[in-house]
Amino acid sequence: MLAATVEEQRRIIGERTLTLRRRRGIRSARRLSAALGWGANRVGQVERFEVDLDLMELYTLAAGLKTSADYLLGQSDDPDTAIQRYRAPSRTRRSAALSQRLAHPLAALTSAL
């Protein structure tokens, strides 16, 4: 089922992000933002339905929450669906660092909790 409007899609992504972040034991949106390499308020903005995510951000968020983009978009009701890990091109140091964060996005959070 596709969302009827952009606002509805923001709501679905935001609600599912908040619910799954709490279910995964990540206490604050800022901690998840930091683990993903995003600005401090980015996940909070998603959870408050204030921003649209581009495709890369959607997959990064899904990987950080160990779920699929389909779940965040409301296309699946199973947050624990197996996902294929996205690998960023390693042409630059930044891309290599992003690949490493995506490989273990919750490692920093787990040690900080």
VEXLUM-243744 format. One record per residue: residue number from 1; x, y, z of N, C-alpha, C, CB in turn; residue in three letters. Coordinates in nm, 4 decimals. Glycine has a CB too. Example, Ala and Ser with C-alpha at 12.3 -4.5 7.8 and 13.67 -1.06 7.14 Angstrom:
REM residues 2
+-----+----------+----------+----------+----------+----------+----------+----------+----------+----------+----------+----------+----------+-----+
:   n :      n.x :      n.y :      n.z :     ca.x :     ca.y :     ca.z :      c.x :      c.y :      c.z :     cb.x :     cb.y :     cb.z : res :
+-----+----------+----------+----------+----------+----------+----------+----------+----------+----------+----------+----------+----------+-----+
:   1 :   1.3190 :  -0.5690 :   0.7800 :   1.2300 :  -0.4500 :   0.7800 :   1.3200 :  -0.3300 :   0.7800 :   1.1308 :  -0.4473 :   0.9046 : ALA :
:   2 :   1.2850 :  -0.2250 :   0.7080 :   1.3670 :  -0.1060 :   0.7140 :   1.2900 :   0.0030 :   0.7870 :   1.4084 :  -0.0598 :   0.5725 : SER :
+-----+----------+----------+----------+----------+----------+----------+----------+----------+----------+----------+----------+----------+-----+
REM end
This chain:
REM residues 113
+-----+----------+----------+----------+----------+----------+----------+----------+----------+----------+----------+----------+----------+-----+
:   n :      n.x :      n.y :      n.z :     ca.x :     ca.y :     ca.z :      c.x :      c.y :      c.z :     cb.x :     cb.y :     cb.z : res :
+-----+----------+----------+----------+----------+----------+----------+----------+----------+----------+----------+----------+----------+-----+
:   1 :   0.0837 :  -0.1174 :   0.0000 :   0.0000 :   0.0000 :   0.0000 :   0.0888 :   0.1246 :   0.0000 :  -0.0956 :  -0.0007 :   0.1216 : MET :
:   2 :   0.0681 :   0.2154 :  -0.0939 :   0.1444 :   0.3389 :  -0.1026 :   0.0735 :   0.4495 :  -0.0263 :   0.1656 :   0.3796 :  -0.2489 : LEU :
:   3 :   0.1530 :   0.5337 :   0.0377 :   0.0953 :   0.6470 :   0.1091 :   0.0346 :   0.7440 :   0.0091 :   0.2017 :   0.7178 :   0.1962 : ALA :
:   4 :  -0.0754 :   0.8051 :   0.0470 :  -0.1469 :   0.8946 :  -0.0436 :  -0.0734 :   1.0272 :  -0.0628 :  -0.2872 :   0.9206 :   0.0089 : ALA :
:   5 :  -0.0055 :   1.0755 :   0.0385 :   0.0587 :   1.2058 :   0.0308 :   0.1995 :   1.2001 :   0.0885 :  -0.0244 :   1.3108 :   0.1041 : THR :
:   6 :   0.2753 :   1.3048 :   0.0590 :   0.4096 :   1.3167 :   0.1152 :   0.4014 :   1.3260 :   0.2674 :   0.4827 :   1.4402 :   0.0571 : VAL :
:   7 :   0.3047 :   1.3993 :   0.3177 :   0.2889 :   1.4141 :   0.4626 :   0.2602 :   1.2796 :   0.5288 :   0.1762 :   1.5135 :   0.4942 : GLU :
:   8 :   0.1764 :   1.1989 :   0.4650 :   0.1453 :   1.0665 :   0.5184 :   0.2696 :   0.9787 :   0.5194 :   0.0339 :   0.9999 :   0.4362 : GLU :
:   9 :   0.3508 :   0.9878 :   0.4148 :   0.4742 :   0.9083 :   0.4095 :   0.5718 :   0.9527 :   0.5177 :   0.5403 :   0.9200 :   0.2707 : GLN :
:  10 :   0.5833 :   1.0827 :   0.5400 :   0.6683 :   1.1328 :   0.6495 :   0.6214 :   1.0770 :   0.7835 :   0.6672 :   1.2879 :   0.6531 : ARG :
:  11 :   0.4879 :   1.0754 :   0.8040 :   0.4320 :   1.0255 :   0.9298 :   0.4658 :   0.8785 :   0.9493 :   0.2799 :   1.0455 :   0.9330 : ARG :
:  12 :   0.4500 :   0.7995 :   0.8453 :   0.4789 :   0.6562 :   0.8548 :   0.6262 :   0.6334 :   0.8891 :   0.4432 :   0.5847 :   0.7225 : ILE :
:  13 :   0.7148 :   0.6984 :   0.8162 :   0.8586 :   0.6823 :   0.8412 :   0.8937 :   0.7297 :   0.9815 :   0.9415 :   0.7600 :   0.7365 : ILE :
:  14 :   0.8407 :   0.8450 :   1.0216 :   0.8704 :   0.9000 :   1.1536 :   0.8227 :   0.8116 :   1.2672 :   0.8087 :   1.0353 :   1.1672 : GLY :
:  15 :   0.6978 :   0.7649 :   1.2573 :   0.6439 :   0.6790 :   1.3630 :   0.7205 :   0.5474 :   1.3725 :   0.4955 :   0.6511 :   1.3382 : GLU :
:  16 :   0.7511 :   0.4885 :   1.2588 :   0.8224 :   0.3606 :   1.2600 :   0.9661 :   0.3779 :   1.3080 :   0.8212 :   0.2976 :   1.1203 : ARG :
:  17 :   1.0284 :   0.4897 :   1.2751 :   1.1643 :   0.5165 :   1.3233 :   1.1640 :   0.5286 :   1.4749 :   1.2214 :   0.6453 :   1.2592 : THR :
:  18 :   1.0732 :   0.6073 :   1.5288 :   1.0643 :   0.6266 :   1.6739 :   1.0376 :   0.4942 :   1.7454 :   0.9537 :   0.7279 :   1.7078 : LEU :
:  19 :   0.9390 :   0.4209 :   1.6973 :   0.9028 :   0.2937 :   1.7593 :   1.0193 :   0.1952 :   1.7566 :   0.7817 :   0.2332 :   1.6889 : THR :
:  20 :   1.0826 :   0.1828 :   1.6427 :   1.1908 :   0.0852 :   1.6292 :   1.3157 :   0.1295 :   1.7048 :   1.2242 :   0.0634 :   1.4818 : LEU :
:  21 :   1.3442 :   0.2590 :   1.7076 :   1.4593 :   0.3084 :   1.7852 :   1.4426 :   0.2712 :   1.9316 :   1.4746 :   0.4623 :   1.7704 : ARG :
:  22 :   1.3243 :   0.2933 :   1.9848 :   1.2991 :   0.2583 :   2.1253 :   1.3039 :   0.1077 :   2.1467 :   1.1631 :   0.3127 :   2.1703 : ARG :
:  23 :   1.2476 :   0.0322 :   2.0535 :   1.2485 :  -0.1135 :   2.0640 :   1.3914 :  -0.1687 :   2.0614 :   1.1663 :  -0.1751 :   1.9504 : ARG :
:  24 :   1.4788 :  -0.1034 :   1.9864 :   1.6185 :  -0.1467 :   1.9758 :   1.7024 :  -0.0988 :   2.0941 :   1.6795 :  -0.0957 :   1.8456 : ARG :
:  25 :   1.6414 :  -0.0239 :   2.1857 :   1.7119 :   0.0198 :   2.3063 :   1.7995 :   0.1424 :   2.2876 :   1.7955 :  -0.0910 :   2.3567 : GLY :
:  26 :   1.7762 :   0.2177 :   2.1822 :   1.8522 :   0.3402 :   2.1591 :   1.7749 :   0.4534 :   2.2246 :   1.8752 :   0.3671 :   2.0052 : ILE :
:  27 :   1.8310 :   0.5068 :   2.3318 :   1.7566 :   0.5991 :   2.4164 :   1.7276 :   0.7345 :   2.3547 :   1.8301 :   0.6193 :   2.5408 : ARG :
:  28 :   1.8162 :   0.7838 :   2.2693 :   1.7908 :   0.9171 :   2.2150 :   1.8123 :   0.9208 :   2.0644 :   1.8807 :   1.0198 :   2.2828 : SER :
:  29 :   1.7374 :   1.0098 :   2.0024 :   1.7512 :   1.0304 :   1.8579 :   1.8900 :   1.0857 :   1.8260 :   1.6414 :   1.1266 :   1.8053 : ALA :
:  30 :   1.9462 :   1.1662 :   1.9156 :   2.0804 :   1.2215 :   1.8942 :   2.1863 :   1.1115 :   1.8876 :   2.1152 :   1.3203 :   2.0057 : ARG :
:  31 :   2.1726 :   1.0102 :   1.9708 :   2.2697 :   0.8996 :   1.9672 :   2.2625 :   0.8243 :   1.8348 :   2.2451 :   0.8025 :   2.0841 : ARG :
:  32 :   2.1422 :   0.8016 :   1.7870 :   2.1283 :   0.7347 :   1.6586 :   2.1830 :   0.8225 :   1.5466 :   1.9815 :   0.6992 :   1.6321 : LEU :
:  33 :   2.1540 :   0.9515 :   1.5518 :   2.2080 :   1.0437 :   1.4516 :   2.3604 :   1.0388 :   1.4489 :   2.1605 :   1.1869 :   1.4796 : SER :
:  34 :   2.4211 :   1.0401 :   1.5669 :   2.5677 :   1.0358 :   1.5752 :   2.6224 :   0.9051 :   1.5190 :   2.6136 :   1.0532 :   1.7206 : ALA :
:  35 :   2.5571 :   0.7938 :   1.5505 :   2.6034 :   0.6643 :   1.5009 :   2.5927 :   0.6550 :   1.3488 :   2.5233 :   0.5516 :   1.5656 : ALA :
:  36 :   2.4966 :   0.7257 :   1.2923 :   2.4772 :   0.7244 :   1.1467 :   2.5648 :   0.8271 :   1.0761 :   2.3312 :   0.7505 :   1.1130 : LEU :
:  37 :   2.6317 :   0.9138 :   1.1544 :   2.7148 :   1.0176 :   1.0953 :   2.6342 :   1.1367 :   1.0466 :   2.7941 :   0.9607 :   0.9816 : GLY :
:  38 :   2.5162 :   1.1548 :   1.1010 :   2.4269 :   1.2639 :   1.0624 :   2.4392 :   1.3779 :   1.1618 :   2.2808 :   1.2153 :   1.0539 : TRP :
:  39 :   2.3804 :   1.4919 :   1.1277 :   2.3719 :   1.6033 :   1.2207 :   2.2919 :   1.5612 :   1.3433 :   2.3078 :   1.7267 :   1.1532 : GLY :
:  40 :   2.3185 :   1.6267 :   1.4550 :   2.2620 :   1.5854 :   1.5835 :   2.1100 :   1.5779 :   1.5854 :   2.3070 :   1.6794 :   1.6896 : ALA :
:  41 :   2.0425 :   1.6617 :   1.5095 :   1.8962 :   1.6686 :   1.5161 :   1.8252 :   1.5944 :   1.4035 :   1.8531 :   1.8113 :   1.5147 : ASN :
:  42 :   1.8989 :   1.5324 :   1.3135 :   1.8366 :   1.4756 :   1.1928 :   1.7342 :   1.3668 :   1.2244 :   1.9438 :   1.4186 :   1.1014 : ARG :
:  43 :   1.7669 :   1.2697 :   1.3090 :   1.6722 :   1.1628 :   1.3405 :   1.5507 :   1.2202 :   1.4132 :   1.7400 :   1.0533 :   1.4266 : VAL :
:  44 :   1.5723 :   1.3149 :   1.5017 :   1.4603 :   1.3803 :   1.5690 :   1.3663 :   1.4476 :   1.4704 :   1.5114 :   1.4824 :   1.6686 : GLY :
:  45 :   1.4226 :   1.5107 :   1.3672 :   1.3404 :   1.5736 :   1.2643 :   1.2588 :   1.4692 :   1.1887 :   1.4281 :   1.6531 :   1.1669 : GLN :
:  46 :   1.3192 :   1.3543 :   1.1630 :   1.2463 :   1.2456 :   1.0961 :   1.1311 :   1.1997 :   1.1846 :   1.3412 :   1.1261 :   1.0637 : VAL :
:  47 :   1.1593 :   1.1810 :   1.3141 :   1.0570 :   1.1328 :   1.4069 :   0.9436 :   1.2331 :   1.4279 :   1.1203 :   1.1000 :   1.5398 : GLU :
:  48 :   0.9715 :   1.3610 :   1.4030 :   0.8679 :   1.4656 :   1.4161 :   0.8040 :   1.5000 :   1.2816 :   0.9282 :   1.5924 :   1.4780 : ARG :
:  49 :   0.8338 :   1.4227 :   1.1787 :   0.7757 :   1.4383 :   1.0444 :   0.8136 :   1.5707 :   0.9781 :   0.6246 :   1.4278 :   1.0523 : PHE :
:  50 :   0.9324 :   1.6227 :   1.0082 :   0.9717 :   1.7543 :   0.9580 :   1.0518 :   1.7505 :   0.8284 :   1.0513 :   1.8249 :   1.0617 : GLU :
:  51 :   1.1086 :   1.6375 :   0.7929 :   1.1977 :   1.6321 :   0.6759 :   1.1658 :   1.5124 :   0.5876 :   1.3442 :   1.6262 :   0.7203 : VAL :
:  52 :   1.2065 :   1.5262 :   0.4635 :   1.2011 :   1.4140 :   0.3698 :   1.3409 :   1.3538 :   0.3627 :   1.1507 :   1.4593 :   0.2272 : ASP :
:  53 :   1.3476 :   1.2226 :   0.3540 :   1.4757 :   1.1545 :   0.3408 :   1.5022 :   1.1234 :   0.1947 :   1.4786 :   1.0255 :   0.4249 : LEU :
:  54 :   1.6283 :   1.1388 :   0.1527 :   1.6616 :   1.0913 :   0.0195 :   1.6867 :   0.9406 :   0.0289 :   1.7865 :   1.1670 :  -0.0390 : ASP :
:  55 :   1.7084 :   0.8780 :  -0.0828 :   1.7214 :   0.7326 :  -0.0863 :   1.8382 :   0.6834 :  -0.0013 :   1.7387 :   0.6854 :  -0.2295 : LEU :
:  56 :   1.9524 :   0.7495 :  -0.0095 :   2.0699 :   0.7098 :   0.0685 :   2.0415 :   0.7204 :   0.2182 :   2.1915 :   0.7968 :   0.0313 : MET :
:  57 :   1.9756 :   0.8287 :   0.2591 :   1.9421 :   0.8459 :   0.4005 :   1.8448 :   0.7379 :   0.4478 :   1.8819 :   0.9850 :   0.4243 : GLU :
:  58 :   1.7479 :   0.7046 :   0.3647 :   1.6515 :   0.6012 :   0.4008 :   1.7216 :   0.4676 :   0.4251 :   1.5453 :   0.5864 :   0.2907 : LEU :
:  59 :   1.8097 :   0.4293 :   0.3351 :   1.8815 :   0.3025 :   0.3511 :   1.9793 :   0.3074 :   0.4681 :   1.9563 :   0.2675 :   0.2227 : TYR :
:  60 :   2.0412 :   0.4222 :   0.4916 :   2.1308 :   0.4376 :   0.6057 :   2.0532 :   0.4226 :   0.7363 :   2.2019 :   0.5744 :   0.6007 : THR :
:  61 :   1.9369 :   0.4865 :   0.7444 :   1.8522 :   0.4765 :   0.8629 :   1.8059 :   0.3326 :   0.8841 :   1.7310 :   0.5701 :   0.8506 : LEU :
:  62 :   1.7627 :   0.2680 :   0.7774 :   1.7181 :   0.1289 :   0.7880 :   1.8317 :   0.0397 :   0.8379 :   1.6663 :   0.0782 :   0.6517 : ALA :
:  63 :   1.9517 :   0.0575 :   0.7842 :   2.0659 :  -0.0231 :   0.8282 :   2.0985 :   0.0041 :   0.9748 :   2.1892 :   0.0056 :   0.7405 : ALA :
:  64 :   2.0912 :   0.1314 :   1.0148 :   2.1186 :   0.1674 :   1.1538 :   2.0193 :   0.1071 :   1.2515 :   2.1184 :   0.3165 :   1.1688 : GLY :
:  65 :   1.8970 :   0.0892 :   1.2065 :   1.7932 :   0.0300 :   1.2914 :   1.7794 :  -0.1207 :   1.2693 :   1.6595 :   0.0980 :   1.2652 : LEU :
:  66 :   1.8646 :  -0.1746 :   1.1847 :   1.8644 :  -0.3180 :   1.1519 :   1.7266 :  -0.3633 :   1.1042 :   1.9075 :  -0.4011 :   1.2741 : LYS :
:  67 :   1.6775 :  -0.2908 :   1.0058 :   1.5501 :  -0.3236 :   0.9448 :   1.5615 :  -0.2994 :   0.7947 :   1.4343 :  -0.2398 :   1.0070 : THR :
:  68 :   1.4503 :  -0.3059 :   0.7267 :   1.4509 :  -0.2812 :   0.5822 :   1.3870 :  -0.1461 :   0.5526 :   1.3762 :  -0.3940 :   0.5065 : SER :
:  69 :   1.4224 :  -0.0911 :   0.4374 :   1.3578 :   0.0320 :   0.3928 :   1.2084 :   0.0071 :   0.3730 :   1.4225 :   0.0840 :   0.2616 : ALA :
:  70 :   1.1728 :  -0.1132 :   0.3296 :   1.0312 :  -0.1473 :   0.3123 :   0.9543 :  -0.1292 :   0.4426 :   1.0164 :  -0.2918 :   0.2622 : ASP :
:  71 :   1.0139 :  -0.1710 :   0.5551 :   0.9463 :  -0.1539 :   0.6827 :   0.9277 :  -0.0059 :   0.7143 :   1.0250 :  -0.2228 :   0.7946 : TYR :
:  72 :   1.0335 :   0.0731 :   0.6990 :   1.0229 :   0.2158 :   0.7299 :   0.9213 :   0.2863 :   0.6404 :   1.1589 :   0.2825 :   0.7157 : LEU :
:  73 :   0.9083 :   0.2402 :   0.5172 :   0.8132 :   0.3008 :   0.4233 :   0.6698 :   0.2513 :   0.4411 :   0.8575 :   0.2737 :   0.2822 : LEU :
:  74 :   0.6507 :   0.1512 :   0.5267 :   0.5175 :   0.0974 :   0.5484 :   0.4792 :  -0.0110 :   0.4498 :   0.4179 :   0.2068 :   0.5418 : GLY :
:  75 :   0.5754 :  -0.0616 :   0.3748 :   0.5486 :  -0.1659 :   0.2757 :   0.5555 :  -0.3057 :   0.3377 :   0.6480 :  -0.1553 :   0.1599 : GLN :
:  76 :   0.6089 :  -0.3157 :   0.4586 :   0.6206 :  -0.4420 :   0.5309 :   0.5845 :  -0.4153 :   0.6758 :   0.7647 :  -0.5031 :   0.5183 : SER :
:  77 :   0.5251 :  -0.5136 :   0.7406 :   0.4911 :  -0.4991 :   0.8821 :   0.5887 :  -0.5720 :   0.9729 :   0.3512 :  -0.5498 :   0.9071 : ASP :
:  78 :   0.6935 :  -0.6307 :   0.9156 :   0.7917 :  -0.7057 :   0.9933 :   0.9224 :  -0.6282 :   1.0009 :   0.8153 :  -0.8450 :   0.9319 : ASP :
:  79 :   0.9515 :  -0.5653 :   1.1167 :   1.0744 :  -0.4869 :   1.1274 :   1.2005 :  -0.5728 :   1.1297 :   1.0695 :  -0.4021 :   1.2515 : PRO :
:  80 :   1.1852 :  -0.7012 :   1.1527 :   1.3010 :  -0.7887 :   1.1622 :   1.3300 :  -0.8636 :   1.0333 :   1.2812 :  -0.8865 :   1.2732 : ASP :
:  81 :   1.2711 :  -0.8174 :   0.9237 :   1.2976 :  -0.8770 :   0.7940 :   1.4462 :  -0.8654 :   0.7637 :   1.2131 :  -0.8096 :   0.6832 : THR :
:  82 :   1.5028 :  -0.9734 :   0.7130 :   1.6450 :  -0.9706 :   0.6777 :   1.6684 :  -0.8644 :   0.5711 :   1.6930 :  -1.1100 :   0.6277 : ALA :
:  83 :   1.7785 :  -0.7913 :   0.5860 :   1.8118 :  -0.6881 :   0.4891 :   1.9465 :  -0.7176 :   0.4259 :   1.8125 :  -0.5497 :   0.5550 : ILE :
:  84 :   1.9636 :  -0.6694 :   0.3059 :   2.0946 :  -0.6773 :   0.2429 :   2.1708 :  -0.5529 :   0.2847 :   2.0841 :  -0.6890 :   0.0860 : GLN :
:  85 :   2.2923 :  -0.5727 :   0.3233 :   2.3742 :  -0.4628 :   0.3710 :   2.4218 :  -0.3770 :   0.2540 :   2.4938 :  -0.5158 :   0.4508 : ARG :
:  86 :   2.4004 :  -0.2479 :   0.2653 :   2.4461 :  -0.1553 :   0.1629 :   2.5950 :  -0.1289 :   0.1836 :   2.3646 :  -0.0226 :   0.1668 : TYR :
:  87 :   2.6711 :  -0.1290 :   0.0778 :   2.8134 :  -0.0977 :   0.0844 :   2.8394 :   0.0249 :  -0.0023 :   2.9007 :  -0.2192 :   0.0382 : ARG :
:  88 :   2.8825 :   0.1318 :   0.0615 :   2.9155 :   0.2531 :  -0.0125 :   3.0446 :   0.2312 :  -0.0912 :   2.9296 :   0.3745 :   0.0834 : ALA :
:  89 :   3.0608 :   0.2963 :  -0.2044 :   3.1863 :   0.2853 :  -0.2788 :   3.3025 :   0.3329 :  -0.1925 :   3.1796 :   0.3668 :  -0.4100 : PRO :
:  90 :   3.4128 :   0.2657 :  -0.1986 :   3.5254 :   0.3001 :  -0.1109 :   3.6313 :   0.3807 :  -0.1857 :   3.5883 :   0.1728 :  -0.0522 : SER :
:  91 :   3.5890 :   0.4726 :  -0.2698 :   3.6831 :   0.5549 :  -0.3461 :   3.7485 :   0.6621 :  -0.2604 :   3.6125 :   0.6198 :  -0.4631 : ARG :
:  92 :   3.6860 :   0.7013 :  -0.1524 :   3.7425 :   0.8055 :  -0.0679 :   3.7422 :   0.7588 :   0.0766 :   3.6640 :   0.9378 :  -0.0828 : THR :
:  93 :   3.8131 :   0.8301 :   0.1601 :   3.8133 :   0.7965 :   0.3025 :   3.6733 :   0.8095 :   0.3617 :   3.9114 :   0.8866 :   0.3787 : ARG :
:  94 :   3.6015 :   0.9115 :   0.3197 :   3.4670 :   0.9309 :   0.3733 :   3.3770 :   0.8140 :   0.3375 :   3.4068 :   1.0614 :   0.3213 : ARG :
:  95 :   3.3842 :   0.7672 :   0.2139 :   3.3037 :   0.6523 :   0.1727 :   3.3431 :   0.5286 :   0.2513 :   3.3191 :   0.6265 :   0.0223 : SER :
:  96 :   3.4726 :   0.5105 :   0.2735 :   3.5184 :   0.3953 :   0.3516 :   3.4677 :   0.4043 :   0.4953 :   3.6723 :   0.3863 :   0.3500 : ALA :
:  97 :   3.4708 :   0.5253 :   0.5516 :   3.4205 :   0.5436 :   0.6881 :   3.2709 :   0.5166 :   0.6941 :   3.4508 :   0.6859 :   0.7385 : ALA :
:  98 :   3.1973 :   0.5615 :   0.5927 :   3.0532 :   0.5358 :   0.5878 :   3.0264 :   0.3861 :   0.5783 :   2.9886 :   0.6094 :   0.4684 : LEU :
:  99 :   3.1016 :   0.3165 :   0.4950 :   3.0853 :   0.1712 :   0.4832 :   3.1072 :   0.1038 :   0.6175 :   3.1827 :   0.1140 :   0.3791 : SER :
: 100 :   3.2081 :   0.1496 :   0.6906 :   3.2369 :   0.0903 :   0.8216 :   3.1235 :   0.1174 :   0.9198 :   3.3692 :   0.1449 :   0.8775 : GLN :
: 101 :   3.0707 :   0.2405 :   0.9193 :   2.9591 :   0.2720 :   1.0096 :   2.8364 :   0.1904 :   0.9755 :   2.9254 :   0.4208 :   1.0038 : ARG :
: 102 :   2.8098 :   0.1706 :   0.8459 :   2.6930 :   0.0928 :   0.8060 :   2.7098 :  -0.0544 :   0.8392 :   2.6668 :   0.1096 :   0.6574 : LEU :
: 103 :   2.8338 :  -0.1022 :   0.8378 :   2.8578 :  -0.2422 :   0.8693 :   2.8253 :  -0.2702 :   1.0159 :   3.0034 :  -0.2801 :   0.8384 : ALA :
: 104 :   2.8524 :  -0.1750 :   1.1029 :   2.8260 :  -0.1919 :   1.2459 :   2.7684 :  -0.0632 :   1.3037 :   2.9551 :  -0.2321 :   1.3214 : HIS :
: 105 :   2.6497 :  -0.0196 :   1.2580 :   2.5970 :   0.1103 :   1.2994 :   2.5600 :   0.1195 :   1.4459 :   2.4783 :   0.1429 :   1.2185 : PRO :
: 106 :   2.5284 :   0.0095 :   1.5080 :   2.4872 :   0.0153 :   1.6483 :   2.6003 :  -0.0171 :   1.7452 :   2.3728 :  -0.0797 :   1.6717 : LEU :
: 107 :   2.7195 :  -0.0466 :   1.6940 :   2.8310 :  -0.0809 :   1.7818 :   2.8628 :   0.0357 :   1.8752 :   2.9555 :  -0.1189 :   1.6989 : ALA :
: 108 :   2.8688 :   0.1569 :   1.8222 :   2.8977 :   0.2730 :   1.9051 :   2.7861 :   0.2973 :   2.0049 :   2.9187 :   0.3965 :   1.8187 : ALA :
: 109 :   2.6620 :   0.2762 :   1.9646 :   2.5493 :   0.2955 :   2.0543 :   2.5484 :   0.1948 :   2.1680 :   2.4204 :   0.2867 :   1.9777 : LEU :
: 110 :   2.5777 :   0.0696 :   2.1356 :   2.5769 :  -0.0352 :   2.2357 :   2.6777 :  -0.0058 :   2.3446 :   2.6055 :  -0.1699 :   2.1723 : THR :
: 111 :   2.7964 :   0.0394 :   2.3071 :   2.8986 :   0.0681 :   2.4069 :   2.8631 :   0.1940 :   2.4852 :   3.0360 :   0.0837 :   2.3402 : SER :
: 112 :   2.7906 :   0.2885 :   2.4234 :   2.7529 :   0.4120 :   2.4909 :   2.6346 :   0.3928 :   2.5847 :   2.7205 :   0.5184 :   2.3891 : ALA :
: 113 :   2.5545 :   0.2892 :   2.5605 :   2.4360 :   0.2668 :   2.6450 :   2.4808 :   0.2053 :   2.7707 :   2.3305 :   0.1785 :   2.5767 : LEU :
+-----+----------+----------+----------+----------+----------+----------+----------+----------+----------+----------+----------+----------+-----+
REM end
